[in-house]
Amino acid sequence: MLFALIPSELELMIKSIRIAELAKGNGKKIILNEELELRRFATRSIQAIKISRKVRLYKKELILMS
């Protein structure tokens, strides 16, 4: 089966394709300015207050959560 597009339908199809390409994006992830403060707030880390040369379980008193 063959289908033909009239010029107005072709124009609409091309516009729809261009909109879909814009919505898809370029695949690069970036952090928006609005997200920076939340990122700083939400990022957590664990640090040992006293360093041990042996691999062991740490007690609660020896761990600093930030």
N, C-alpha and C positions, 0 to 999 in steps of 0.2 A: 504494500500500500504506500502510495506517495501522498504527501501533504504539501500544499503550497501555502506560503504566508503572503498576505497582502502587505504592502509597505507599512501600514500602521501597526499591524501585528508583529512584524519583524522589529520595528522600533521599540515596541513594548517589551518584546522578548530580550532585546539587547540591554535595555534599561534594567530589567529584572536581573540579568546576569551580572551587570556592573554592581548593583546593590548587594547581591549575594557575595561577590568578590570582596567588597568593602567590609561586609559583616564577618567574613571569614578571618580577616586580619592578615598580618604578616608572619604570625607564629612566634614572634618575640615577646617574652614576658617582661614587663617593666613594673616598677613600684610607683604608684601615683603619689603625688605630694600629700593627698588626703590620707593615704595609708601609712606614711612614714611614722607618725606619732604612735599609731596603734601598734605598728611593728616593734618599735622600741619598748612599748609598754608590755606587749604580749610575749616577747622573747624571754625565755627563762634559761638559766644556767645553774649548774651545780659545781661548787668549788670546795676542795678540801681545805680546812683551816690548818690542819697539821699534816704535813706530807709523810707518808709511810713508804719505806723502801720495799716493803713486802706487799704483795697483792693480798688484800684482806677485805673483810666487810667493815665498813665504817660505822661508828656509833653516831647517833643523832647529834650529839654535842660537837662532833668534828666536821659537820657538814654545814656549809653556808648556802642557802637557797637565795637566788636573786632573780 
